[in-house]
């Protein structure tokens, strides 16, 4: 029997230092790219959380407004804020926070100063960051020929205050009828 032995030739024994350096460089580029995604995802997660908090609070506040009788001029909400619900002496006029229209959408104008009795600042007691929200609303009251209120359109906007960057306000627009 004859045994077969393979012999190594010089230069075919493994990776060279140059190949290892290229592989390491490619790995480092990939790790740096992934590492840059982490802060961006944390920032987006924080913004989504505040947007969701704004929406939840806006919906909760609007629900409190809608359960009131259509003739109630004001009430005190769960956070002890005095909330005015329009003025029947000014039918078909926007009463409260200034409103701007963008296409067919009515939006609260947060560039204008807050209107007394139609705005307040809310801070979520469960938010560890102490985020504050600017809450504003406008009411358009419709009356019939005898002066009785027939419907109210409520436009409510909530926007985060402070922080880094610009935060889009949340706007809810609804109508309640008798």
Backbone bond lengths (Angstrom), bond angles and torsions (degrees), N, CA, C in turn:
res aa  C-N    CA-C-N  psi(-1)  N-CA   C-N-CA  omega(-1)  CA-C   N-CA-C  phi
1 X - - - 1.417 - - 1.502 110.90 -
2 X 1.215 110.92 140.68 1.446 117.27 -179.19 1.519 108.23 -111.11
3 X 1.301 118.03 131.85 1.457 119.91 179.66 1.518 109.60 -97.91
4 X 1.301 111.05 142.94 1.461 117.34 -178.62 1.520 107.91 -104.53
5 X 1.266 116.36 123.47 1.461 122.00 177.11 1.511 108.57 -115.96
6 X 1.328 112.97 132.42 1.456 117.30 175.82 1.516 107.38 -94.01
7 X 1.256 114.08 136.68 1.459 118.51 178.78 1.514 108.76 -111.40
8 X 1.304 114.55 147.31 1.450 120.43 178.98 1.506 109.57 -85.18
9 X 1.279 111.76 139.41 1.446 116.67 173.03 1.507 108.32 -97.01
10 X 1.239 118.57 153.71 1.463 122.78 178.94 1.530 110.48 -65.18
11 X 1.349 117.59 138.90 1.458 122.10 177.26 1.510 113.98 90.10
12 X 1.309 120.37 -5.25 1.457 121.25 179.74 1.525 111.93 -114.63
13 X 1.279 118.30 28.47 1.455 121.54 -173.42 1.522 115.33 -92.79
14 X 1.314 123.21 -8.37 1.456 122.03 -178.05 1.526 110.65 160.89
15 X 1.329 115.04 -153.41 1.458 120.57 -178.29 1.519 109.67 -85.93
16 X 1.293 114.51 144.88 1.458 118.60 175.63 1.528 108.68 -87.19
17 X 1.300 116.48 166.64 1.468 120.90 178.65 1.520 109.81 -63.29
18 X 1.295 118.73 -36.61 1.461 122.29 179.38 1.532 110.82 -63.76
19 X 1.315 117.40 -42.51 1.472 120.59 177.63 1.533 111.00 -65.17
20 X 1.319 117.58 -38.51 1.463 121.37 177.93 1.530 110.70 -66.01
21 X 1.316 117.76 -37.42 1.455 120.75 178.97 1.527 110.92 -66.79
22 X 1.327 117.84 -41.27 1.468 121.06 177.53 1.531 110.81 -64.46
23 X 1.303 117.35 -43.10 1.466 120.98 179.06 1.530 110.79 -63.41
24 X 1.319 116.88 -41.29 1.460 120.99 178.42 1.527 111.18 -65.43
25 X 1.319 116.43 -40.92 1.460 120.95 178.41 1.537 111.05 -62.64
26 X 1.298 117.90 -44.19 1.471 121.93 178.50 1.526 109.94 -63.56
27 X 1.311 117.81 -41.60 1.463 121.56 177.83 1.528 111.11 -63.40
28 X 1.331 117.92 -41.84 1.458 121.51 179.03 1.528 111.99 -64.54
29 X 1.316 117.31 -40.74 1.469 120.77 177.91 1.526 109.98 -61.08
30 X 1.311 116.95 -42.95 1.471 120.97 178.10 1.512 112.18 -64.38
31 X 1.329 117.62 -42.27 1.468 120.93 179.54 1.529 111.84 -66.60
32 X 1.320 117.89 -38.51 1.463 120.81 178.28 1.524 109.93 -65.63
33 X 1.327 117.70 -40.62 1.468 121.02 178.69 1.531 110.66 -62.59
34 X 1.300 117.60 -43.33 1.463 121.02 179.05 1.526 110.23 -67.87
35 X 1.326 118.01 -38.61 1.461 121.17 -179.66 1.530 111.38 -64.49
36 X 1.321 118.19 -30.55 1.460 120.66 178.05 1.524 111.92 -72.72
37 X 1.302 118.40 -21.68 1.461 121.40 178.63 1.533 112.74 -73.87
38 X 1.313 117.73 -26.82 1.459 121.23 -175.81 1.534 111.54 -63.37
39 X 1.355 120.58 -52.78 1.469 118.10 178.76 1.528 112.93 -62.75
40 X 1.325 117.16 -35.98 1.470 119.83 178.82 1.522 110.60 -63.94
41 X 1.314 117.40 -41.20 1.465 119.61 179.97 1.530 111.18 -69.86
42 X 1.328 117.86 -33.57 1.465 120.59 176.61 1.526 110.16 -65.70
43 X 1.333 117.17 -43.15 1.459 121.11 178.69 1.527 111.17 -62.78
44 X 1.327 116.91 -45.80 1.469 120.04 179.52 1.521 111.52 -64.89
45 X 1.312 116.85 -37.03 1.461 120.41 177.67 1.526 110.61 -63.76
46 X 1.320 117.17 -41.79 1.466 121.31 178.47 1.527 110.73 -64.68
47 X 1.316 117.25 -43.91 1.475 119.87 179.16 1.527 111.01 -64.38
48 X 1.313 117.12 -40.96 1.472 119.67 177.85 1.518 111.11 -63.24
49 X 1.333 116.80 -37.93 1.466 120.09 178.63 1.523 110.82 -63.98
50 X 1.336 117.80 -44.21 1.463 119.62 -179.87 1.526 111.35 -69.89
51 X 1.339 117.90 -34.93 1.464 119.85 175.33 1.523 110.96 -63.70
52 X 1.307 116.44 -41.72 1.459 120.58 178.87 1.527 110.65 -66.32
53 X 1.327 116.56 -41.82 1.470 120.00 177.62 1.520 110.49 -61.77
54 X 1.336 117.39 -41.74 1.469 121.01 177.97 1.521 110.45 -60.54
55 X 1.319 116.64 -45.28 1.461 120.61 -178.48 1.521 111.76 -65.33
56 X 1.320 117.02 -43.40 1.465 120.62 -179.43 1.523 110.07 -63.70
57 X 1.337 116.80 -44.47 1.460 118.70 179.37 1.527 111.22 -65.71
58 X 1.339 117.37 -41.79 1.471 120.65 179.07 1.534 110.27 -60.12
59 X 1.320 117.29 -43.48 1.459 120.46 179.95 1.521 111.10 -65.51
60 X 1.329 116.54 -40.44 1.474 120.10 179.07 1.530 110.72 -64.17
61 X 1.333 117.10 -42.14 1.472 120.85 179.96 1.531 110.34 -67.52
62 X 1.329 117.06 -41.98 1.460 120.42 178.98 1.526 111.01 -64.05
63 X 1.315 117.12 -39.40 1.466 120.22 177.25 1.531 111.14 -59.76
64 X 1.346 116.80 -39.42 1.466 119.99 178.11 1.527 110.75 -65.17
65 X 1.327 116.91 -35.95 1.465 120.41 178.34 1.524 111.33 -68.37
66 X 1.320 116.42 -39.06 1.460 120.59 -174.90 1.529 113.79 -74.41
67 X 1.325 117.86 -23.30 1.470 118.84 179.93 1.520 112.03 -80.86
68 X 1.328 117.52 -9.31 1.460 120.66 178.13 1.530 109.59 -74.58
69 X 1.319 115.23 150.38 1.459 119.80 174.42 1.525 108.71 -61.35
70 X 1.293 116.74 148.57 1.467 120.93 -176.93 1.525 112.01 -64.21
71 X 1.320 118.12 -21.51 1.465 122.04 -179.82 1.530 113.58 -89.88
72 X 1.325 117.94 -5.88 1.465 120.94 -178.86 1.528 108.95 -73.55
73 X 1.344 117.47 121.85 1.464 118.97 -178.41 1.539 113.18 -79.73
74 X 1.348 117.71 -24.57 1.457 121.44 178.95 1.517 109.33 -161.54
75 X 1.328 116.02 164.21 1.458 122.23 176.14 1.522 108.02 -155.52
76 X 1.324 116.33 169.50 1.459 121.97 175.64 1.518 108.02 -105.45
77 X 1.344 116.76 124.00 1.461 120.17 -177.49 1.527 111.51 -80.84
78 X 1.329 116.68 -177.60 1.462 122.10 -176.41 1.522 113.27 -62.89
79 X 1.317 117.60 -23.93 1.465 121.83 179.69 1.531 111.44 -95.45
80 X 1.333 117.13 13.27 1.469 124.30 -179.85 1.523 113.87 64.82
81 X 1.323 116.99 30.11 1.460 121.68 173.35 1.520 109.05 -92.69
82 X 1.325 116.62 137.26 1.450 121.14 175.76 1.523 107.91 -79.56
83 X 1.323 117.21 120.94 1.457 123.16 -174.39 1.530 108.90 -116.36
84 X 1.330 116.38 114.40 1.460 121.47 177.81 1.517 109.49 -88.29
85 X 1.336 115.66 143.82 1.461 121.28 -175.12 1.528 112.46 -121.61
86 X 1.304 116.70 45.19 1.458 120.29 173.88 1.508 113.41 93.90
87 X 1.334 113.30 176.45 1.459 121.11 -176.73 1.522 108.44 -135.45
88 X 1.346 118.50 112.98 1.460 120.13 -179.46 1.526 112.99 -65.33
89 X 1.337 117.32 -16.57 1.465 120.09 177.45 1.538 111.43 -75.21
90 X 1.327 116.42 -11.59 1.463 121.29 178.04 1.529 108.95 -122.50
91 X 1.340 118.30 66.75 1.467 119.57 -177.43 1.528 111.62 -68.90
92 X 1.325 114.66 149.23 1.463 124.23 176.27 1.526 113.11 59.75
93 X 1.320 116.95 23.85 1.457 121.96 175.46 1.521 108.75 -122.34
94 X 1.318 115.66 148.27 1.457 120.23 176.15 1.521 108.08 -74.93
95 X 1.324 116.12 121.84 1.459 122.22 176.86 1.520 106.48 -116.85
96 X 1.310 116.09 129.12 1.460 119.96 179.90 1.503 111.00 117.03
97 X 1.313 115.64 -142.67 1.462 121.72 -177.32 1.532 110.31 -63.89
98 X 1.331 116.70 143.91 1.467 119.11 176.89 1.533 111.25 -62.03
99 X 1.314 114.80 143.94 1.460 121.71 -178.14 1.527 108.64 -120.11
100 X 1.323 116.07 138.07 1.461 121.53 172.93 1.522 107.45 -117.83
101 X 1.314 116.36 153.99 1.459 119.97 177.37 1.518 109.09 -111.20
102 X 1.298 114.40 138.55 1.454 122.80 177.22 1.517 106.14 -127.80
103 X 1.322 116.14 101.72 1.466 119.42 -171.46 1.510 108.03 67.86
104 X 1.322 116.39 -122.33 1.468 121.35 177.30 1.521 112.79 -99.78
105 X 1.340 117.02 6.69 1.460 120.73 -177.00 1.526 111.30 -97.30
106 X 1.312 116.00 135.25 1.464 121.79 172.72 1.520 107.17 -97.00
107 X 1.335 116.44 126.54 1.456 121.85 -177.35 1.524 110.09 -127.49
108 X 1.313 116.22 145.80 1.460 121.03 175.11 1.532 108.24 -70.64
109 X 1.326 116.21 134.76 1.468 121.68 -179.50 1.528 108.70 -88.46
110 X 1.337 116.21 100.78 1.461 120.59 -179.77 1.526 112.30 -81.84
111 X 1.332 118.54 -4.19 1.465 120.08 175.25 1.520 111.27 -79.29
112 X 1.337 117.21 -21.03 1.470 121.84 178.19 1.530 109.18 -83.15
113 X 1.305 115.49 162.65 1.474 121.04 177.89 1.522 109.89 -69.03
114 X 1.333 116.91 148.80 1.468 120.00 176.61 1.526 111.14 -63.12
115 X 1.323 116.17 146.61 1.463 122.07 179.03 1.526 108.15 -99.91
116 X 1.324 115.65 129.60 1.453 121.35 -179.92 1.533 110.27 -56.93
117 X 1.313 116.33 138.57 1.467 125.53 179.99 1.528 113.24 72.98
118 X 1.315 117.90 -2.67 1.459 121.95 177.14 1.523 110.85 -127.59
119 X 1.327 115.55 25.84 1.464 120.42 177.98 1.521 109.75 -164.51
120 X 1.322 116.28 155.38 1.455 122.71 171.43 1.515 108.34 -163.14
121 X 1.320 115.47 168.01 1.461 121.72 176.91 1.514 108.04 -105.69
122 X 1.334 115.22 134.52 1.467 120.61 -178.39 1.523 108.72 -119.69
123 X 1.324 115.96 136.93 1.458 121.57 173.42 1.512 108.12 -124.00
124 X 1.313 116.37 122.92 1.454 121.51 -179.41 1.523 109.26 -70.01
125 X 1.340 118.14 119.63 1.467 119.92 -178.77 1.531 113.00 -67.12
126 X 1.328 117.88 -17.58 1.456 121.29 -179.72 1.524 113.02 -93.44
127 X 1.327 117.49 -1.32 1.454 121.20 -178.60 1.526 109.38 -87.94
128 X 1.337 117.79 115.18 1.467 119.35 -178.48 1.525 112.66 -65.96
129 X 1.331 117.76 -22.75 1.453 121.18 -179.98 1.516 113.34 -83.40
130 X 1.334 118.63 -9.57 1.453 121.84 179.31 1.518 113.38 68.68
131 X 1.326 117.36 32.41 1.461 121.41 -178.93 1.521 110.29 -62.78
132 X 1.337 115.52 136.45 1.466 120.80 177.43 1.519 109.48 -110.07
133 X 1.328 114.94 147.75 1.456 121.80 -178.84 1.522 109.89 -123.03
134 X 1.304 115.43 136.87 1.463 123.06 175.36 1.531 106.45 -90.88
135 X 1.323 117.34 118.38 1.466 122.91 -176.97 1.525 108.00 -113.14
136 X 1.340 116.02 125.55 1.468 121.17 179.68 1.519 109.07 -140.20
137 X 1.325 115.37 151.85 1.459 118.83 178.59 1.519 109.95 -150.16
138 X 1.314 113.71 160.33 1.461 122.26 175.40 1.517 107.53 -133.11
139 X 1.337 115.55 150.59 1.463 120.97 -178.89 1.521 108.40 -131.09
140 X 1.313 115.67 134.86 1.462 121.89 173.85 1.522 106.23 -116.19
141 X 1.331 116.24 115.22 1.462 121.75 -177.08 1.525 109.50 -99.04
142 X 1.321 116.39 132.29 1.465 121.64 174.43 1.520 108.77 -108.02
143 X 1.335 115.54 136.97 1.459 120.69 179.06 1.526 109.18 -125.23
144 X 1.344 115.34 157.49 1.461 119.29 175.95 1.532 109.70 -88.35
145 X 1.327 117.41 -174.30 1.473 121.95 -176.79 1.521 113.35 -61.95
146 X 1.330 117.16 -27.64 1.470 119.66 -179.90 1.529 112.13 -89.38
147 X 1.325 117.93 3.13 1.461 121.81 177.11 1.514 114.73 89.02
148 X 1.331 117.77 3.81 1.465 120.99 178.64 1.539 109.62 -80.34
149 X 1.319 116.04 140.74 1.466 121.33 -179.51 1.529 108.91 -69.85
150 X 1.320 116.21 129.54 1.465 120.97 178.08 1.522 112.37 -108.30
151 X 1.346 117.01 -29.76 1.461 119.27 178.52 1.524 110.17 -161.24
152 X 1.324 114.64 161.74 1.463 122.20 175.08 1.517 108.22 -135.86
153 X 1.315 115.05 132.86 1.463 121.12 173.09 1.530 106.21 -103.98
154 X 1.315 115.46 126.03 1.461 120.94 -178.11 1.526 108.47 -116.20
155 X 1.334 114.95 126.04 1.465 121.91 177.15 1.524 105.70 -116.77
156 X 1.322 116.72 116.47 1.463 122.20 -174.66 1.518 109.33 -119.19
157 X 1.326 116.50 132.03 1.456 121.55 177.71 1.514 111.33 -125.63
158 X 1.328 116.49 140.50 1.460 122.72 177.61 1.523 107.23 -132.15
159 X 1.340 115.70 132.35 1.460 120.44 -180.00 1.519 109.17 -139.51
160 X 1.336 115.64 140.07 1.459 119.84 176.72 1.517 109.35 -69.07
161 X 1.324 115.63 139.86 1.461 121.26 176.32 1.513 109.55 -100.44
162 X 1.329 115.69 150.15 1.462 120.87 175.08 1.508 111.99 68.56
163 X 1.309 115.85 -158.84 1.452 121.15 -179.04 1.519 111.47 79.13
164 X 1.298 115.37 -177.11 1.459 121.39 -179.78 1.515 109.94 -98.92
165 X 1.291 116.23 125.46 1.458 119.95 175.84 1.517 112.56 94.80
166 X 1.309 114.65 -177.51 1.461 122.50 -178.89 1.522 109.39 -99.22
167 X 1.315 116.36 133.45 1.456 121.32 179.32 1.522 108.76 -113.32
168 X 1.301 116.02 125.60 1.460 121.72 179.05 1.530 109.88 -66.02
169 X 1.322 117.52 134.73 1.470 118.73 175.92 1.529 110.89 -76.29
170 X 1.315 114.47 154.67 1.461 121.88 173.98 1.519 106.34 -99.44
171 X 1.326 117.76 129.85 1.459 121.61 179.15 1.521 109.54 -123.26
172 X 1.328 115.84 129.55 1.460 122.42 174.37 1.522 107.21 -117.15
173 X 1.318 116.35 137.62 1.468 122.25 -176.11 1.525 107.10 -133.65
174 X 1.323 116.79 122.12 1.466 119.56 -179.21 1.517 110.07 -147.73
175 X 1.307 115.10 170.73 1.443 121.08 179.06 1.520 109.64 -134.69
176 X 1.336 114.69 140.66 1.450 120.29 175.95 1.527 108.01 -121.52
177 X 1.317 115.73 139.30 1.471 120.37 -177.31 1.512 110.34 -124.25
178 X 1.290 114.17 160.13 1.452 121.14 177.98 1.505 109.50 -73.58
